[in-house]
Amino acid sequence: MTKALMTSALALAMAMGIGQAGAATQNSQAMDLKDWDRTALNQGWSAKALLDAEVFGPNNEEVGDVDDILIGPDGKIRAVIVETDAFLNIGDVEARIAWDRIGPGPEEESISVPLSEETIEEFRSDYDEVAQERRVFRARELIGDAVRVKDGGGYGRIDDLVFGRDGRIQAVTVNADYGYGYGVGPYAYPFYGYERGWQPGMGHYDLPFSRDQIASYEAYDRDLGGPFD
């Protein structure tokens, strides 16, 4: 084996070792569900309450609805995608609005954005463009994904995301399969972050908990509103 090949093999082995150690560290950091204070979630808000919400422009005129939520690798919201056909006479257009430029709308569970005929070009976006951003993902990529437990087997599907008032994901809620035996739920679990049991496109979300750990877990049936409720 040449020196170059030996060096490459050593680097690969080290990288694999680091990756395995990282995975072990991540698994060891999963908290005991009995110690998790879920009451903090009651101050948060629901992704599903924001998705499809009505969107109003600067003059309180309806301009579209929320098509999706863009989330960064730290679990914090970067922007929302607004679908609008109110401008340009060219059909549906997707506009990306930064999270810090969004406020409460004039109607219940609505939002207000600086989107108008004069500013539409500033905010126009599309999913192909968004998909190129490293580690940014859409809420709808996670909601609906199948959920598996640590010791194997299906458990249910992601039903919703719970955000804190700082715009960071605090938890995922899961609707369990009827055949699982523990009730349908929904059940709330801490969100451990991108690449820790899930990443965009996987189609499934791995919980760092075993069947025994969730066997007596109580459902979380709090009805949460949107970010400005």
Backbone torsions as a table, in degrees:
resi	resn	phi	psi	omega
1	MET	NA	129.8	179.9
2	THR	-69.4	162.3	178.8
3	LYS	-60.0	-38.9	-179.5
4	ALA	-64.2	-42.5	179.5
5	LEU	-66.3	-40.3	178.8
6	MET	-61.8	-41.9	179.3
7	THR	-63.4	-42.3	179.7
8	SER	-64.4	-41.7	-179.7
9	ALA	-64.3	-41.3	178.9
10	LEU	-63.6	-42.4	179.5
11	ALA	-63.1	-40.8	179.5
12	LEU	-64.9	-42.5	179.5
13	ALA	-62.8	-41.4	178.5
14	MET	-63.8	-42.5	-179.9
15	ALA	-62.6	-41.3	178.9
16	MET	-64.8	-40.2	178.9
17	GLY	-63.8	-41.9	178.4
18	ILE	-63.8	-42.5	179.6
19	GLY	-61.8	-43.1	179.7
20	GLN	-66.1	-39.8	178.3
21	ALA	-64.8	-39.7	178.8
22	GLY	-62.1	-41.9	179.7
23	ALA	-64.1	-40.7	179.0
24	ALA	-63.6	-40.2	178.6
25	THR	-62.7	-42.4	-179.8
26	GLN	-62.1	-44.6	-179.7
27	ASN	-63.9	-36.3	-177.6
28	SER	-72.0	-18.1	-177.8
29	GLN	-87.7	-3.1	178.5
30	ALA	-66.5	122.0	-175.9
31	MET	-74.8	157.5	173.2
32	ASP	-71.0	126.9	-177.7
33	LEU	-59.5	-27.5	178.8
34	LYS	-66.9	-22.6	-177.7
35	ASP	-96.8	-3.9	-176.6
36	TRP	-85.8	123.3	179.8
37	ASP	-86.7	100.1	-177.6
38	ARG	-78.5	-9.8	-177.1
39	THR	-63.4	-25.0	178.2
40	ALA	-63.3	-26.3	179.5
41	LEU	-65.4	-24.3	-177.4
42	ASN	-64.9	-19.6	177.6
43	GLN	-90.7	-2.0	-177.5
44	GLY	-92.0	-164.5	-178.4
45	TRP	-144.7	163.3	-171.0
46	SER	-98.6	135.6	175.0
47	ALA	-62.3	-40.1	-177.5
48	LYS	-66.2	-24.3	177.1
49	ALA	-73.0	-24.6	178.1
50	LEU	-89.9	-37.3	179.3
51	LEU	-61.0	133.7	-179.3
52	ASP	72.0	6.8	177.5
53	ALA	-66.6	151.2	177.3
54	GLU	-69.3	144.4	-178.3
55	VAL	-121.2	132.2	-179.6
56	PHE	-117.7	147.0	178.9
57	GLY	-89.3	-170.5	-175.1
58	PRO	-60.0	-28.1	-178.5
59	ASN	-99.4	21.5	-179.5
60	ASN	59.3	29.8	173.4
61	GLU	-100.2	134.8	-179.2
62	GLU	-65.6	130.4	-177.0
63	VAL	-119.1	-7.5	-179.5
64	GLY	161.2	-156.1	176.5
65	ASP	-143.1	165.8	-177.8
66	VAL	-78.6	117.6	-179.7
67	ASP	-89.8	-35.1	-179.5
68	ASP	-163.9	169.5	179.3
69	ILE	-121.1	127.8	179.2
70	LEU	-96.2	128.7	-172.2
71	ILE	-125.0	135.4	-179.0
72	GLY	-84.7	176.7	-177.6
73	PRO	-64.6	-20.0	177.6
74	ASP	-87.0	4.2	-180.0
75	GLY	81.5	8.1	-177.3
76	LYS	-102.0	142.1	-178.4
77	ILE	-65.2	133.4	174.9
78	ARG	-97.9	-41.4	-173.9
79	ALA	-166.8	171.8	169.0
80	VAL	-118.2	151.1	174.2
81	ILE	-100.7	120.8	178.4
82	VAL	-103.9	129.2	174.7
83	GLU	-96.9	125.2	-175.7
84	THR	-138.5	145.8	170.1
85	ASP	-126.7	22.8	-174.4
86	ALA	-83.6	-8.9	-174.1
87	PHE	-132.6	160.7	168.2
88	LEU	71.2	-12.5	179.7
89	ASN	56.1	37.2	-179.7
90	ILE	-123.8	19.4	179.4
91	GLY	87.7	-164.1	-176.0
92	ASP	-64.9	135.0	177.7
93	VAL	-128.4	140.2	176.4
94	GLU	-98.6	128.5	179.1
95	ALA	-118.9	132.6	178.4
96	ARG	-99.1	119.6	-178.0
97	ILE	-116.4	121.6	179.7
98	ALA	-58.6	144.8	-174.8
99	TRP	-59.7	-35.0	-177.6
100	ASP	-77.4	1.7	177.8
101	ARG	-111.1	15.9	-177.7
102	ILE	-111.0	139.0	179.1
103	GLY	-137.7	178.0	178.7
104	PRO	-67.4	143.7	179.0
105	GLY	-91.9	176.5	-176.2
106	PRO	-76.2	-13.8	179.9
107	GLU	-118.1	161.4	-177.8
108	GLU	-58.9	134.5	178.6
109	GLU	59.0	29.0	174.6
110	SER	-110.7	166.5	176.8
111	ILE	-128.4	161.7	178.7
112	SER	-118.7	136.5	-178.7
113	VAL	-136.5	158.4	179.9
114	PRO	-84.2	51.5	-175.5
115	LEU	-107.1	122.8	-179.6
116	SER	-149.2	177.2	178.8
117	GLU	-61.6	-30.3	-179.5
118	GLU	-77.0	-26.0	-174.3
119	THR	-109.8	-2.3	-173.6
120	ILE	-57.5	-38.6	-179.0
121	GLU	-65.4	-30.6	178.4
122	GLU	-64.7	-33.3	-171.5
123	PHE	-105.7	-4.7	-176.9
124	ARG	-59.3	140.8	-177.5
125	SER	-151.3	176.3	170.7
126	ASP	-154.5	162.8	-174.8
127	TYR	-67.2	-30.6	177.5
128	ASP	-61.2	-41.9	178.3
129	GLU	-65.2	-44.7	-178.6
130	VAL	-64.2	-37.5	-176.7
131	ALA	-65.2	-20.2	179.8
132	GLN	-79.0	-13.5	-179.4
133	GLU	-75.9	127.0	-175.4
134	ARG	-63.1	120.7	170.2
135	ARG	72.5	4.3	172.2
136	VAL	-82.0	133.6	179.6
137	PHE	-133.5	164.7	-178.3
138	ARG	-99.5	144.9	179.4
139	ALA	-56.7	-38.6	-178.1
140	ARG	-69.0	-16.5	174.2
141	GLU	-71.3	-27.4	-178.1
142	LEU	-94.7	-44.0	179.0
143	ILE	-64.3	129.0	-179.3
144	GLY	97.7	-12.4	179.0
145	ASP	-66.6	146.7	176.2
146	ALA	-67.6	147.2	-178.7
147	VAL	-115.8	133.9	177.8
148	ARG	-121.2	149.7	176.9
149	VAL	-91.9	166.7	-170.8
150	LYS	-63.5	-37.1	-177.4
151	ASP	-93.4	23.2	172.2
152	GLY	96.4	155.0	176.2
153	GLY	96.9	152.0	177.8
154	GLY	-77.2	153.5	-177.7
155	TYR	-126.2	-40.2	-178.4
156	GLY	169.8	-146.3	179.0
157	ARG	-140.0	150.5	175.5
158	ILE	-64.4	124.3	-179.1
159	ASP	-99.2	-34.4	-174.5
160	ASP	-162.6	166.6	173.3
161	LEU	-118.3	138.4	177.5
162	VAL	-109.0	121.5	179.1
163	PHE	-102.4	147.2	169.8
164	GLY	-79.8	172.1	179.9
165	ARG	-66.5	-13.4	176.3
166	ASP	-87.0	2.4	178.5
167	GLY	81.5	17.0	179.4
168	ARG	-107.1	141.3	178.5
169	ILE	-65.3	126.8	176.5
170	GLN	-100.4	-32.3	-174.3
171	ALA	-158.8	161.0	166.8
172	VAL	-112.2	146.7	172.5
173	THR	-109.6	142.7	-172.9
174	VAL	-123.8	130.9	168.0
175	ASN	-92.6	116.6	-178.0
176	ALA	-76.5	152.2	175.3
177	ASP	-66.6	146.8	-179.6
178	TYR	-59.1	-35.4	-176.8
179	GLY	-79.8	-0.5	-175.2
180	TYR	-74.2	-30.1	173.6
181	GLY	99.2	-1.7	-176.7
182	TYR	-113.4	12.3	-176.1
183	GLY	92.9	155.4	-173.2
184	VAL	-75.1	-35.8	-178.9
185	GLY	103.1	-148.9	10.7
186	PRO	-77.1	156.2	177.6
187	TYR	-115.2	136.5	-179.9
188	ALA	-99.6	135.8	178.7
189	TYR	-133.1	145.1	178.5
190	PRO	-58.4	141.5	176.3
191	PHE	-91.3	118.2	-175.5
192	TYR	-94.2	-3.4	171.6
193	GLY	109.2	163.8	177.6
194	TYR	-59.1	137.9	179.3
195	GLU	69.2	16.8	173.5
196	ARG	-121.7	75.3	-177.2
197	GLY	95.7	-4.9	-179.8
198	TRP	-161.9	148.6	167.4
199	GLN	-154.8	155.8	-176.3
200	PRO	-53.5	135.3	177.3
201	GLY	92.8	-11.2	-179.1
202	MET	-67.2	-38.2	-178.7
203	GLY	85.7	-5.1	176.1
204	HIS	-145.6	158.4	-177.8
205	TYR	-125.6	122.1	-178.1
206	ASP	-95.9	116.6	175.2
207	LEU	-77.5	141.4	178.1
208	PRO	-86.4	34.9	-178.0
209	PHE	-130.0	146.6	179.9
210	SER	-88.4	171.6	176.5
211	ARG	-59.5	-40.2	-179.3
212	ASP	-64.4	-36.3	-178.0
213	GLN	-69.0	-28.8	-177.6
214	ILE	-103.5	0.9	-173.8
215	ALA	-59.9	-38.6	-177.6
216	SER	-110.8	20.6	-176.3
217	TYR	-74.6	134.9	-177.8
218	GLU	-85.2	146.4	179.2
219	ALA	-67.6	153.2	175.6
220	TYR	-111.6	103.3	-172.2
221	ASP	-110.5	23.6	178.2
222	ARG	-69.9	132.2	179.3
223	ASP	-92.3	101.7	-176.0
224	LEU	-91.0	148.5	177.4
225	GLY	-95.6	-157.9	-179.1
226	GLY	-92.0	-174.6	-173.8
227	PRO	-66.3	-21.3	-177.3
228	PHE	-115.4	12.9	178.6
229	ASP	-77.7	NA	NA
